[in-house]
Structures are given as structure tokens and as C-alpha cells.
Amino acid sequence: MGVPMARRKRRAFTKEFKAETVCLVREGGKGIPDVTRELDLTESALRCWIRQAEIDAGRGKPGESNERF
């Protein structure tokens, strides 16, 4: 068996940080893997932020809420 991975400490990010990070992907021409590597984020977190930004902008799927961003 392999060595167990250490759990990463949960971090908190401001709404401004999330919005700027989403902007890097949308308007900065950078891919999600590039941004996550540069900012030491997980891809799943950034994908959630992007999805939530779409919901907040009124472009989400019907019935999606804006509680997570």
C-alpha cells in the first residue's frame, strides 16, 4: 500500500478573492489547472466558484441557489 495523504487544512477565502480568481479563468485566458497551480487551490473548489458565479449572474440552471459563494 501507499503512504496515506495528509489532509489539507481547510482555508477560508473572501468573496473578492473568489471573484478575482474566477475572472482569471473567464477573462484572463488561463485554464483552471494553471490557476489552481499558481494559487495553490484545488480544481474542485475553483470549479464550484465558477459555477456559483454563473448562478449569481442569473445564468445557472433553474432551481440552483446562490448559497455557497
mmCIF file as Biopython writes it, N, C-alpha, C and O atoms, coordinates in Angstrom:
data_model
#
loop_
_atom_site.group_PDB
_atom_site.id
_atom_site.type_symbol
_atom_site.label_atom_id
_atom_site.label_alt_id
_atom_site.label_comp_id
_atom_site.label_asym_id
_atom_site.label_entity_id
_atom_site.label_seq_id
_atom_site.pdbx_PDB_ins_code
_atom_site.Cartn_x
_atom_site.Cartn_y
_atom_site.Cartn_z
_atom_site.occupancy
_atom_site.B_iso_or_equiv
_atom_site.auth_seq_id
_atom_site.auth_asym_id
_atom_site.pdbx_PDB_model_num
ATOM 1   N N  . MET A ? 1  ? 0.828   -1.191 0.000   1.0 0.0 1  A 1 
ATOM 2   C CA . MET A ? 1  ? 0.000   0.000  0.000   1.0 0.0 1  A 1 
ATOM 3   C C  . MET A ? 1  ? 0.864   1.242  0.000   1.0 0.0 1  A 1 
ATOM 4   O O  . MET A ? 1  ? 2.038   1.209  0.369   1.0 0.0 1  A 1 
ATOM 5   N N  . GLY A ? 2  ? 0.251   2.350  -0.426  1.0 0.0 2  A 1 
ATOM 6   C CA . GLY A ? 2  ? 0.975   3.607  -0.473  1.0 0.0 2  A 1 
ATOM 7   C C  . GLY A ? 2  ? 0.916   4.350  0.843   1.0 0.0 2  A 1 
ATOM 8   O O  . GLY A ? 2  ? 0.273   3.920  1.800   1.0 0.0 2  A 1 
ATOM 9   N N  . VAL A ? 3  ? 1.584   5.445  0.863   1.0 0.0 3  A 1 
ATOM 10  C CA . VAL A ? 3  ? 1.598   6.312  2.043   1.0 0.0 3  A 1 
ATOM 11  C C  . VAL A ? 3  ? 0.305   7.117  2.061   1.0 0.0 3  A 1 
ATOM 12  O O  . VAL A ? 3  ? -0.060  7.702  1.042   1.0 0.0 3  A 1 
ATOM 13  N N  . PRO A ? 4  ? -0.398  7.165  3.191   1.0 0.0 4  A 1 
ATOM 14  C CA . PRO A ? 4  ? -1.638  7.938  3.234   1.0 0.0 4  A 1 
ATOM 15  C C  . PRO A ? 4  ? -1.355  9.429  3.076   1.0 0.0 4  A 1 
ATOM 16  O O  . PRO A ? 4  ? -0.366  9.949  3.594   1.0 0.0 4  A 1 
ATOM 17  N N  . MET A ? 5  ? -2.249  10.105 2.346   1.0 0.0 5  A 1 
ATOM 18  C CA . MET A ? 5  ? -2.093  11.538 2.126   1.0 0.0 5  A 1 
ATOM 19  C C  . MET A ? 5  ? -2.536  12.307 3.363   1.0 0.0 5  A 1 
ATOM 20  O O  . MET A ? 5  ? -3.520  11.952 4.012   1.0 0.0 5  A 1 
ATOM 21  N N  . ALA A ? 6  ? -1.808  13.346 3.674   1.0 0.0 6  A 1 
ATOM 22  C CA . ALA A ? 6  ? -2.194  14.209 4.789   1.0 0.0 6  A 1 
ATOM 23  C C  . ALA A ? 6  ? -3.362  15.070 4.345   1.0 0.0 6  A 1 
ATOM 24  O O  . ALA A ? 6  ? -3.393  15.554 3.213   1.0 0.0 6  A 1 
ATOM 25  N N  . ARG A ? 7  ? -4.315  15.259 5.232   1.0 0.0 7  A 1 
ATOM 26  C CA . ARG A ? 7  ? -5.450  16.119 4.914   1.0 0.0 7  A 1 
ATOM 27  C C  . ARG A ? 7  ? -5.001  17.558 4.905   1.0 0.0 7  A 1 
ATOM 28  O O  . ARG A ? 7  ? -4.237  17.992 5.768   1.0 0.0 7  A 1 
ATOM 29  N N  . ARG A ? 8  ? -5.472  18.282 3.939   1.0 0.0 8  A 1 
ATOM 30  C CA . ARG A ? 8  ? -5.151  19.686 3.805   1.0 0.0 8  A 1 
ATOM 31  C C  . ARG A ? 8  ? -6.050  20.491 4.748   1.0 0.0 8  A 1 
ATOM 32  O O  . ARG A ? 8  ? -7.249  20.230 4.841   1.0 0.0 8  A 1 
ATOM 33  N N  . LYS A ? 9  ? -5.480  21.445 5.429   1.0 0.0 9  A 1 
ATOM 34  C CA . LYS A ? 9  ? -6.255  22.291 6.335   1.0 0.0 9  A 1 
ATOM 35  C C  . LYS A ? 9  ? -7.224  23.133 5.507   1.0 0.0 9  A 1 
ATOM 36  O O  . LYS A ? 9  ? -6.848  23.721 4.492   1.0 0.0 9  A 1 
ATOM 37  N N  . ARG A ? 10 ? -8.451  23.179 5.951   1.0 0.0 10 A 1 
ATOM 38  C CA . ARG A ? 10 ? -9.467  23.948 5.240   1.0 0.0 10 A 1 
ATOM 39  C C  . ARG A ? 10 ? -9.177  25.431 5.384   1.0 0.0 10 A 1 
ATOM 40  O O  . ARG A ? 10 ? -8.954  25.935 6.485   1.0 0.0 10 A 1 
ATOM 41  N N  . ARG A ? 11 ? -9.186  26.110 4.266   1.0 0.0 11 A 1 
ATOM 42  C CA . ARG A ? 11 ? -8.907  27.542 4.271   1.0 0.0 11 A 1 
ATOM 43  C C  . ARG A ? 11 ? -10.161 28.316 3.906   1.0 0.0 11 A 1 
ATOM 44  O O  . ARG A ? 11 ? -11.054 27.786 3.245   1.0 0.0 11 A 1 
ATOM 45  N N  . ALA A ? 12 ? -10.227 29.548 4.327   1.0 0.0 12 A 1 
ATOM 46  C CA . ALA A ? 12 ? -11.354 30.420 4.001   1.0 0.0 12 A 1 
ATOM 47  C C  . ALA A ? 12 ? -10.873 31.503 3.047   1.0 0.0 12 A 1 
ATOM 48  O O  . ALA A ? 12 ? -9.763  32.017 3.188   1.0 0.0 12 A 1 
ATOM 49  N N  . PHE A ? 13 ? -11.710 31.846 2.078   1.0 0.0 13 A 1 
ATOM 50  C CA . PHE A ? 13 ? -11.364 32.858 1.092   1.0 0.0 13 A 1 
ATOM 51  C C  . PHE A ? 13 ? -12.461 33.917 1.048   1.0 0.0 13 A 1 
ATOM 52  O O  . PHE A ? 13 ? -13.639 33.612 1.231   1.0 0.0 13 A 1 
ATOM 53  N N  . THR A ? 14 ? -12.068 35.143 0.806   1.0 0.0 14 A 1 
ATOM 54  C CA . THR A ? 14 ? -13.048 36.234 0.724   1.0 0.0 14 A 1 
ATOM 55  C C  . THR A ? 14 ? -13.805 36.151 -0.596  1.0 0.0 14 A 1 
ATOM 56  O O  . THR A ? 14 ? -13.351 35.512 -1.545  1.0 0.0 14 A 1 
ATOM 57  N N  . LYS A ? 15 ? -14.947 36.794 -0.644  1.0 0.0 15 A 1 
ATOM 58  C CA . LYS A ? 15 ? -15.718 36.869 -1.889  1.0 0.0 15 A 1 
ATOM 59  C C  . LYS A ? 15 ? -14.912 37.564 -2.976  1.0 0.0 15 A 1 
ATOM 60  O O  . LYS A ? 15 ? -14.997 37.202 -4.149  1.0 0.0 15 A 1 
ATOM 61  N N  . GLU A ? 16 ? -14.132 38.563 -2.581  1.0 0.0 16 A 1 
ATOM 62  C CA . GLU A ? 16 ? -13.313 39.301 -3.545  1.0 0.0 16 A 1 
ATOM 63  C C  . GLU A ? 16 ? -12.246 38.391 -4.170  1.0 0.0 16 A 1 
ATOM 64  O O  . GLU A ? 16 ? -12.019 38.430 -5.379  1.0 0.0 16 A 1 
ATOM 65  N N  . PHE A ? 17 ? -11.602 37.583 -3.344  1.0 0.0 17 A 1 
ATOM 66  C CA . PHE A ? 17 ? -10.588 36.659 -3.849  1.0 0.0 17 A 1 
ATOM 67  C C  . PHE A ? 17 ? -11.216 35.672 -4.828  1.0 0.0 17 A 1 
ATOM 68  O O  . PHE A ? 17 ? -10.666 35.405 -5.896  1.0 0.0 17 A 1 
ATOM 69  N N  . LYS A ? 18 ? -12.366 35.139 -4.455  1.0 0.0 18 A 1 
ATOM 70  C CA . LYS A ? 18 ? -13.040 34.185 -5.322  1.0 0.0 18 A 1 
ATOM 71  C C  . LYS A ? 18 ? -13.412 34.829 -6.652  1.0 0.0 18 A 1 
ATOM 72  O O  . LYS A ? 18 ? -13.209 34.239 -7.712  1.0 0.0 18 A 1 
ATOM 73  N N  . ALA A ? 19 ? -13.956 36.041 -6.591  1.0 0.0 19 A 1 
ATOM 74  C CA . ALA A ? 19 ? -14.358 36.746 -7.812  1.0 0.0 19 A 1 
ATOM 75  C C  . ALA A ? 19 ? -13.156 37.030 -8.710  1.0 0.0 19 A 1 
ATOM 76  O O  . ALA A ? 19 ? -13.241 36.864 -9.927  1.0 0.0 19 A 1 
ATOM 77  N N  . GLU A ? 20 ? -12.049 37.452 -8.127  1.0 0.0 20 A 1 
ATOM 78  C CA . GLU A ? 20 ? -10.846 37.725 -8.913  1.0 0.0 20 A 1 
ATOM 79  C C  . GLU A ? 20 ? -10.293 36.448 -9.535  1.0 0.0 20 A 1 
ATOM 80  O O  . GLU A ? 20 ? -9.805  36.460 -10.665 1.0 0.0 20 A 1 
ATOM 81  N N  . THR A ? 21 ? -10.372 35.348 -8.793  1.0 0.0 21 A 1 
ATOM 82  C CA . THR A ? 21 ? -9.873  34.075 -9.295  1.0 0.0 21 A 1 
ATOM 83  C C  . THR A ? 21 ? -10.734 33.575 -10.453 1.0 0.0 21 A 1 
ATOM 84  O O  . THR A ? 21 ? -10.211 33.086 -11.454 1.0 0.0 21 A 1 
ATOM 85  N N  . VAL A ? 22 ? -12.046 33.697 -10.316 1.0 0.0 22 A 1 
ATOM 86  C CA . VAL A ? 22 ? -12.960 33.324 -11.397 1.0 0.0 22 A 1 
ATOM 87  C C  . VAL A ? 22 ? -12.664 34.180 -12.632 1.0 0.0 22 A 1 
ATOM 88  O O  . VAL A ? 22 ? -12.685 33.681 -13.757 1.0 0.0 22 A 1 
ATOM 89  N N  . CYS A ? 23 ? -12.392 35.454 -12.419 1.0 0.0 23 A 1 
ATOM 90  C CA . CYS A ? 23 ? -12.087 36.378 -13.514 1.0 0.0 23 A 1 
ATOM 91  C C  . CYS A ? 23 ? -10.819 35.945 -14.261 1.0 0.0 23 A 1 
ATOM 92  O O  . CYS A ? 23 ? -10.748 36.083 -15.482 1.0 0.0 23 A 1 
ATOM 93  N N  . LEU A ? 24 ? -9.834  35.432 -13.552 1.0 0.0 24 A 1 
ATOM 94  C CA . LEU A ? 24 ? -8.606  34.950 -14.198 1.0 0.0 24 A 1 
ATOM 95  C C  . LEU A ? 24 ? -8.921  33.863 -15.221 1.0 0.0 24 A 1 
ATOM 96  O O  . LEU A ? 24 ? -8.312  33.805 -16.289 1.0 0.0 24 A 1 
ATOM 97  N N  . VAL A ? 25 ? -9.872  33.011 -14.884 1.0 0.0 25 A 1 
ATOM 98  C CA . VAL A ? 25 ? -10.235 31.915 -15.782 1.0 0.0 25 A 1 
ATOM 99  C C  . VAL A ? 25 ? -11.094 32.440 -16.930 1.0 0.0 25 A 1 
ATOM 100 O O  . VAL A ? 25 ? -10.852 32.117 -18.093 1.0 0.0 25 A 1 
ATOM 101 N N  . ARG A ? 26 ? -12.082 33.238 -16.603 1.0 0.0 26 A 1 
ATOM 102 C CA . ARG A ? 26 ? -13.028 33.715 -17.616 1.0 0.0 26 A 1 
ATOM 103 C C  . ARG A ? 26 ? -12.405 34.713 -18.585 1.0 0.0 26 A 1 
ATOM 104 O O  . ARG A ? 26 ? -12.562 34.587 -19.799 1.0 0.0 26 A 1 
ATOM 105 N N  . GLU A ? 27 ? -11.712 35.687 -18.056 1.0 0.0 27 A 1 
ATOM 106 C CA . GLU A ? 27 ? -11.246 36.801 -18.880 1.0 0.0 27 A 1 
ATOM 107 C C  . GLU A ? 27 ? -9.735  36.842 -19.051 1.0 0.0 27 A 1 
ATOM 108 O O  . GLU A ? 27 ? -9.226  37.522 -19.941 1.0 0.0 27 A 1 
ATOM 109 N N  . GLY A ? 28 ? -9.023  36.121 -18.208 1.0 0.0 28 A 1 
ATOM 110 C CA . GLY A ? 28 ? -7.570  36.172 -18.258 1.0 0.0 28 A 1 
ATOM 111 C C  . GLY A ? 28 ? -6.941  35.177 -19.209 1.0 0.0 28 A 1 
ATOM 112 O O  . GLY A ? 28 ? -5.727  35.180 -19.414 1.0 0.0 28 A 1 
ATOM 113 N N  . GLY A ? 29 ? -7.771  34.323 -19.791 1.0 0.0 29 A 1 
ATOM 114 C CA . GLY A ? 29 ? -7.255  33.356 -20.737 1.0 0.0 29 A 1 
ATOM 115 C C  . GLY A ? 29 ? -6.460  32.226 -20.106 1.0 0.0 29 A 1 
ATOM 116 O O  . GLY A ? 29 ? -5.745  31.504 -20.801 1.0 0.0 29 A 1 
ATOM 117 N N  . LYS A ? 30 ? -6.580  32.070 -18.807 1.0 0.0 30 A 1 
ATOM 118 C CA . LYS A ? 30 ? -5.862  30.991 -18.125 1.0 0.0 30 A 1 
ATOM 119 C C  . LYS A ? 30 ? -6.816  29.833 -17.882 1.0 0.0 30 A 1 
ATOM 120 O O  . LYS A ? 30 ? -8.007  30.030 -17.644 1.0 0.0 30 A 1 
ATOM 121 N N  . GLY A ? 31 ? -6.277  28.635 -17.945 1.0 0.0 31 A 1 
ATOM 122 C CA . GLY A ? 31 ? -7.072  27.447 -17.693 1.0 0.0 31 A 1 
ATOM 123 C C  . GLY A ? 31 ? -7.186  27.172 -16.202 1.0 0.0 31 A 1 
ATOM 124 O O  . GLY A ? 31 ? -6.380  27.651 -15.405 1.0 0.0 31 A 1 
ATOM 125 N N  . ILE A ? 32 ? -8.188  26.403 -15.841 1.0 0.0 32 A 1 
ATOM 126 C CA . ILE A ? 32 ? -8.404  26.051 -14.440 1.0 0.0 32 A 1 
ATOM 127 C C  . ILE A ? 32 ? -7.170  25.380 -13.831 1.0 0.0 32 A 1 
ATOM 128 O O  . ILE A ? 32 ? -6.772  25.750 -12.727 1.0 0.0 32 A 1 
ATOM 129 N N  . PRO A ? 33 ? -6.548  24.407 -14.510 1.0 0.0 33 A 1 
ATOM 130 C CA . PRO A ? 33 ? -5.357  23.782 -13.908 1.0 0.0 33 A 1 
ATOM 131 C C  . PRO A ? 33 ? -4.222  24.781 -13.652 1.0 0.0 33 A 1 
ATOM 132 O O  . PRO A ? 33 ? -3.516  24.684 -12.649 1.0 0.0 33 A 1 
ATOM 133 N N  . ASP A ? 34 ? -4.056  25.736 -14.565 1.0 0.0 34 A 1 
ATOM 134 C CA . ASP A ? 34 ? -2.996  26.737 -14.393 1.0 0.0 34 A 1 
ATOM 135 C C  . ASP A ? 34 ? -3.252  27.621 -13.179 1.0 0.0 34 A 1 
ATOM 136 O O  . ASP A ? 34 ? -2.353  27.869 -12.376 1.0 0.0 34 A 1 
ATOM 137 N N  . VAL A ? 35 ? -4.483  28.090 -13.056 1.0 0.0 35 A 1 
ATOM 138 C CA . VAL A ? 35 ? -4.835  28.985 -11.949 1.0 0.0 35 A 1 
ATOM 139 C C  . VAL A ? 35 ? -4.722  28.246 -10.614 1.0 0.0 35 A 1 
ATOM 140 O O  . VAL A ? 35 ? -4.198  28.789 -9.641  1.0 0.0 35 A 1 
ATOM 141 N N  . THR A ? 36 ? -5.212  27.014 -10.572 1.0 0.0 36 A 1 
ATOM 142 C CA . THR A ? 36 ? -5.155  26.285 -9.301  1.0 0.0 36 A 1 
ATOM 143 C C  . THR A ? 36 ? -3.716  26.021 -8.882  1.0 0.0 36 A 1 
ATOM 144 O O  . THR A ? 36 ? -3.394  26.079 -7.695  1.0 0.0 36 A 1 
ATOM 145 N N  . ARG A ? 37 ? -2.859  25.735 -9.836  1.0 0.0 37 A 1 
ATOM 146 C CA . ARG A ? 37 ? -1.443  25.509 -9.522  1.0 0.0 37 A 1 
ATOM 147 C C  . ARG A ? 37 ? -0.786  26.796 -9.013  1.0 0.0 37 A 1 
ATOM 148 O O  . ARG A ? 37 ? -0.057  26.779 -8.021  1.0 0.0 37 A 1 
ATOM 149 N N  . GLU A ? 38 ? -1.049  27.901 -9.697  1.0 0.0 38 A 1 
ATOM 150 C CA . GLU A ? 38 ? -0.446  29.183 -9.324  1.0 0.0 38 A 1 
ATOM 151 C C  . GLU A ? 38 ? -0.893  29.665 -7.948  1.0 0.0 38 A 1 
ATOM 152 O O  . GLU A ? 38 ? -0.108  30.256 -7.207  1.0 0.0 38 A 1 
ATOM 153 N N  . LEU A ? 39 ? -2.158  29.410 -7.609  1.0 0.0 39 A 1 
ATOM 154 C CA . LEU A ? 39 ? -2.712  29.924 -6.354  1.0 0.0 39 A 1 
ATOM 155 C C  . LEU A ? 39 ? -2.835  28.855 -5.264  1.0 0.0 39 A 1 
ATOM 156 O O  . LEU A ? 39 ? -3.379  29.118 -4.192  1.0 0.0 39 A 1 
ATOM 157 N N  . ASP A ? 40 ? -2.337  27.670 -5.537  1.0 0.0 40 A 1 
ATOM 158 C CA . ASP A ? 40 ? -2.384  26.559 -4.587  1.0 0.0 40 A 1 
ATOM 159 C C  . ASP A ? 40 ? -3.815  26.279 -4.127  1.0 0.0 40 A 1 
ATOM 160 O O  . ASP A ? 40 ? -4.104  26.232 -2.931  1.0 0.0 40 A 1 
ATOM 161 N N  . LEU A ? 41 ? -4.698  26.094 -5.104  1.0 0.0 41 A 1 
ATOM 162 C CA . LEU A ? 41 ? -6.103  25.773 -4.852  1.0 0.0 41 A 1 
ATOM 163 C C  . LEU A ? 41 ? -6.387  24.380 -5.386  1.0 0.0 41 A 1 
ATOM 164 O O  . LEU A ? 41 ? -5.570  23.790 -6.093  1.0 0.0 41 A 1 
ATOM 165 N N  . THR A ? 42 ? -7.554  23.868 -5.037  1.0 0.0 42 A 1 
ATOM 166 C CA . THR A ? 42 ? -7.987  22.615 -5.643  1.0 0.0 42 A 1 
ATOM 167 C C  . THR A ? 42 ? -8.872  22.942 -6.842  1.0 0.0 42 A 1 
ATOM 168 O O  . THR A ? 42 ? -9.573  23.953 -6.861  1.0 0.0 42 A 1 
ATOM 169 N N  . GLU A ? 43 ? -8.823  22.063 -7.842  1.0 0.0 43 A 1 
ATOM 170 C CA . GLU A ? 43 ? -9.662  22.289 -9.021  1.0 0.0 43 A 1 
ATOM 171 C C  . GLU A ? 43 ? -11.141 22.250 -8.658  1.0 0.0 43 A 1 
ATOM 172 O O  . GLU A ? 43 ? -11.943 23.000 -9.213  1.0 0.0 43 A 1 
ATOM 173 N N  . SER A ? 44 ? -11.497 21.375 -7.728  1.0 0.0 44 A 1 
ATOM 174 C CA . SER A ? 44 ? -12.916 21.262 -7.368  1.0 0.0 44 A 1 
ATOM 175 C C  . SER A ? 44 ? -13.421 22.560 -6.737  1.0 0.0 44 A 1 
ATOM 176 O O  . SER A ? 44 ? -14.552 22.972 -6.997  1.0 0.0 44 A 1 
ATOM 177 N N  . ALA A ? 45 ? -12.601 23.204 -5.915  1.0 0.0 45 A 1 
ATOM 178 C CA . ALA A ? 45 ? -13.013 24.472 -5.299  1.0 0.0 45 A 1 
ATOM 179 C C  . ALA A ? 45 ? -13.216 25.542 -6.368  1.0 0.0 45 A 1 
ATOM 180 O O  . ALA A ? 45 ? -14.226 26.245 -6.363  1.0 0.0 45 A 1 
ATOM 181 N N  . LEU A ? 46 ? -12.258 25.663 -7.281  1.0 0.0 46 A 1 
ATOM 182 C CA . LEU A ? 46 ? -12.371 26.686 -8.320  1.0 0.0 46 A 1 
ATOM 183 C C  . LEU A ? 46 ? -13.563 26.416 -9.227  1.0 0.0 46 A 1 
ATOM 184 O O  . LEU A ? 46 ? -14.268 27.345 -9.620  1.0 0.0 46 A 1 
ATOM 185 N N  . ARG A ? 47 ? -13.791 25.167 -9.557  1.0 0.0 47 A 1 
ATOM 186 C CA . ARG A ? 47 ? -14.955 24.837 -10.394 1.0 0.0 47 A 1 
ATOM 187 C C  . ARG A ? 47 ? -16.263 25.204 -9.677  1.0 0.0 47 A 1 
ATOM 188 O O  . ARG A ? 47 ? -17.209 25.659 -10.320 1.0 0.0 47 A 1 
ATOM 189 N N  . CYS A ? 48 ? -16.324 25.012 -8.371  1.0 0.0 48 A 1 
ATOM 190 C CA . CYS A ? 48 ? -17.510 25.418 -7.590  1.0 0.0 48 A 1 
ATOM 191 C C  . CYS A ? 48 ? -17.687 26.925 -7.632  1.0 0.0 48 A 1 
ATOM 192 O O  . CYS A ? 48 ? -18.802 27.423 -7.787  1.0 0.0 48 A 1 
ATOM 193 N N  . TRP A ? 49 ? -16.576 27.657 -7.493  1.0 0.0 49 A 1 
ATOM 194 C CA . TRP A ? 49 ? -16.653 29.120 -7.526  1.0 0.0 49 A 1 
ATOM 195 C C  . TRP A ? 49 ? -17.143 29.606 -8.885  1.0 0.0 49 A 1 
ATOM 196 O O  . TRP A ? 49 ? -17.942 30.539 -8.962  1.0 0.0 49 A 1 
ATOM 197 N N  . ILE A ? 50 ? -16.669 28.979 -9.952  1.0 0.0 50 A 1 
ATOM 198 C CA . ILE A ? 50 ? -17.097 29.371 -11.301 1.0 0.0 50 A 1 
ATOM 199 C C  . ILE A ? 50 ? -18.575 29.068 -11.488 1.0 0.0 50 A 1 
ATOM 200 O O  . ILE A ? 50 ? -19.317 29.895 -12.017 1.0 0.0 50 A 1 
ATOM 201 N N  . ARG A ? 51 ? -19.008 27.883 -11.058 1.0 0.0 51 A 1 
ATOM 202 C CA . ARG A ? 51 ? -20.419 27.508 -11.168 1.0 0.0 51 A 1 
ATOM 203 C C  . ARG A ? 51 ? -21.295 28.464 -10.370 1.0 0.0 51 A 1 
ATOM 204 O O  . ARG A ? 51 ? -22.358 28.876 -10.836 1.0 0.0 51 A 1 
ATOM 205 N N  . GLN A ? 52 ? -20.845 28.818 -9.158  1.0 0.0 52 A 1 
ATOM 206 C CA . GLN A ? 52 ? -21.623 29.719 -8.323  1.0 0.0 52 A 1 
ATOM 207 C C  . GLN A ? 52 ? -21.683 31.120 -8.924  1.0 0.0 52 A 1 
ATOM 208 O O  . GLN A ? 52 ? -22.709 31.791 -8.821  1.0 0.0 52 A 1 
ATOM 209 N N  . ALA A ? 53 ? -20.609 31.563 -9.541  1.0 0.0 53 A 1 
ATOM 210 C CA . ALA A ? 53 ? -20.603 32.873 -10.203 1.0 0.0 53 A 1 
ATOM 211 C C  . ALA A ? 53 ? -21.615 32.895 -11.344 1.0 0.0 53 A 1 
ATOM 212 O O  . ALA A ? 53 ? -22.267 33.914 -11.573 1.0 0.0 53 A 1 
ATOM 213 N N  . GLU A ? 54 ? -21.751 31.792 -12.054 1.0 0.0 54 A 1 
ATOM 214 C CA . GLU A ? 54 ? -22.754 31.690 -13.123 1.0 0.0 54 A 1 
ATOM 215 C C  . GLU A ? 54 ? -24.164 31.800 -12.535 1.0 0.0 54 A 1 
ATOM 216 O O  . GLU A ? 54 ? -25.018 32.496 -13.085 1.0 0.0 54 A 1 
ATOM 217 N N  . ILE A ? 55 ? -24.399 31.115 -11.427 1.0 0.0 55 A 1 
ATOM 218 C CA . ILE A ? 55 ? -25.710 31.172 -10.769 1.0 0.0 55 A 1 
ATOM 219 C C  . ILE A ? 55 ? -26.001 32.597 -10.314 1.0 0.0 55 A 1 
ATOM 220 O O  . ILE A ? 55 ? -27.098 33.113 -10.529 1.0 0.0 55 A 1 
ATOM 221 N N  . ASP A ? 56 ? -25.013 33.228 -9.686  1.0 0.0 56 A 1 
ATOM 222 C CA . ASP A ? 56 ? -25.198 34.589 -9.191  1.0 0.0 56 A 1 
ATOM 223 C C  . ASP A ? 56 ? -25.477 35.576 -10.313 1.0 0.0 56 A 1 
ATOM 224 O O  . ASP A ? 56 ? -26.162 36.579 -10.111 1.0 0.0 56 A 1 
ATOM 225 N N  . ALA A ? 57 ? -24.946 35.290 -11.497 1.0 0.0 57 A 1 
ATOM 226 C CA . ALA A ? 57 ? -25.154 36.167 -12.650 1.0 0.0 57 A 1 
ATOM 227 C C  . ALA A ? 57 ? -26.464 35.853 -13.367 1.0 0.0 57 A 1 
ATOM 228 O O  . ALA A ? 57 ? -26.784 36.476 -14.380 1.0 0.0 57 A 1 
ATOM 229 N N  . GLY A ? 58 ? -27.227 34.881 -12.840 1.0 0.0 58 A 1 
ATOM 230 C CA . GLY A ? 58 ? -28.513 34.532 -13.438 1.0 0.0 58 A 1 
ATOM 231 C C  . GLY A ? 58 ? -28.393 33.580 -14.607 1.0 0.0 58 A 1 
ATOM 232 O O  . GLY A ? 58 ? -29.344 33.414 -15.370 1.0 0.0 58 A 1 
ATOM 233 N N  . ARG A ? 59 ? -27.236 32.951 -14.760 1.0 0.0 59 A 1 
ATOM 234 C CA . ARG A ? 59 ? -27.023 32.034 -15.872 1.0 0.0 59 A 1 
ATOM 235 C C  . ARG A ? 59 ? -26.949 30.585 -15.420 1.0 0.0 59 A 1 
ATOM 236 O O  . ARG A ? 59 ? -26.502 29.720 -16.174 1.0 0.0 59 A 1 
ATOM 237 N N  . GLY A ? 60 ? -27.379 30.316 -14.207 1.0 0.0 60 A 1 
ATOM 238 C CA . GLY A ? 60 ? -27.342 28.943 -13.697 1.0 0.0 60 A 1 
ATOM 239 C C  . GLY A ? 60 ? -28.541 28.153 -14.168 1.0 0.0 60 A 1 
ATOM 240 O O  . GLY A ? 60 ? -29.437 28.684 -14.824 1.0 0.0 60 A 1 
ATOM 241 N N  . LYS A ? 61 ? -28.545 26.892 -13.831 1.0 0.0 61 A 1 
ATOM 242 C CA . LYS A ? 61 ? -29.675 26.033 -14.165 1.0 0.0 61 A 1 
ATOM 243 C C  . LYS A ? 61 ? -30.872 26.416 -13.304 1.0 0.0 61 A 1 
ATOM 244 O O  . LYS A ? 61 ? -30.688 26.876 -12.176 1.0 0.0 61 A 1 
ATOM 245 N N  . PRO A ? 62 ? -32.090 26.241 -13.803 1.0 0.0 62 A 1 
ATOM 246 C CA . PRO A ? 62 ? -33.266 26.536 -12.997 1.0 0.0 62 A 1 
ATOM 247 C C  . PRO A ? 62 ? -33.254 25.774 -11.679 1.0 0.0 62 A 1 
ATOM 248 O O  . PRO A ? 62 ? -32.987 24.572 -11.649 1.0 0.0 62 A 1 
ATOM 249 N N  . GLY A ? 63 ? -33.541 26.475 -10.599 1.0 0.0 63 A 1 
ATOM 250 C CA . GLY A ? 63 ? -33.605 25.847 -9.284  1.0 0.0 63 A 1 
ATOM 251 C C  . GLY A ? 63 ? -32.309 25.863 -8.508  1.0 0.0 63 A 1 
ATOM 252 O O  . GLY A ? 63 ? -32.300 25.507 -7.330  1.0 0.0 63 A 1 
ATOM 253 N N  . GLU A ? 64 ? -31.199 26.267 -9.135  1.0 0.0 64 A 1 
ATOM 254 C CA . GLU A ? 64 ? -29.931 26.340 -8.411  1.0 0.0 64 A 1 
ATOM 255 C C  . GLU A ? 64 ? -29.950 27.564 -7.506  1.0 0.0 64 A 1 
ATOM 256 O O  . GLU A ? 64 ? -30.471 28.617 -7.873  1.0 0.0 64 A 1 
ATOM 257 N N  . SER A ? 65 ? -29.382 27.408 -6.331  1.0 0.0 65 A 1 
ATOM 258 C CA . SER A ? 65 ? -29.370 28.523 -5.393  1.0 0.0 65 A 1 
ATOM 259 C C  . SER A ? 65 ? -27.989 29.152 -5.337  1.0 0.0 65 A 1 
ATOM 260 O O  . SER A ? 65 ? -27.021 28.607 -5.867  1.0 0.0 65 A 1 
ATOM 261 N N  . ASN A ? 66 ? -27.910 30.310 -4.684  1.0 0.0 66 A 1 
ATOM 262 C CA . ASN A ? 66 ? -26.646 31.029 -4.596  1.0 0.0 66 A 1 
ATOM 263 C C  . ASN A ? 66 ? -26.114 31.029 -3.167  1.0 0.0 66 A 1 
ATOM 264 O O  . ASN A ? 66 ? -25.576 32.037 -2.710  1.0 0.0 66 A 1 
ATOM 265 N N  . GLU A ? 67 ? -26.253 29.939 -2.472  1.0 0.0 67 A 1 
ATOM 266 C CA . GLU A ? 67 ? -25.872 29.879 -1.060  1.0 0.0 67 A 1 
ATOM 267 C C  . GLU A ? 67 ? -24.396 29.627 -0.817  1.0 0.0 67 A 1 
ATOM 268 O O  . GLU A ? 67 ? -23.924 29.941 0.275   1.0 0.0 67 A 1 
ATOM 269 N N  . ARG A ? 68 ? -23.645 29.093 -1.740  1.0 0.0 68 A 1 
ATOM 270 C CA . ARG A ? 68 ? -22.278 28.650 -1.456  1.0 0.0 68 A 1 
ATOM 271 C C  . ARG A ? 68 ? -21.215 29.703 -1.710  1.0 0.0 68 A 1 
ATOM 272 O O  . ARG A ? 68 ? -20.158 29.644 -1.081  1.0 0.0 68 A 1 
ATOM 273 N N  . PHE A ? 69 ? -21.437 30.664 -2.598  1.0 0.0 69 A 1 
ATOM 274 C CA . PHE A ? 69 ? -20.384 31.616 -2.965  1.0 0.0 69 A 1 
ATOM 275 C C  . PHE A ? 69 ? -20.323 32.696 -1.938  1.0 0.0 69 A 1 
ATOM 276 O O  . PHE A ? 69 ? -19.504 33.609 -2.048  1.0 0.0 69 A 1 
#
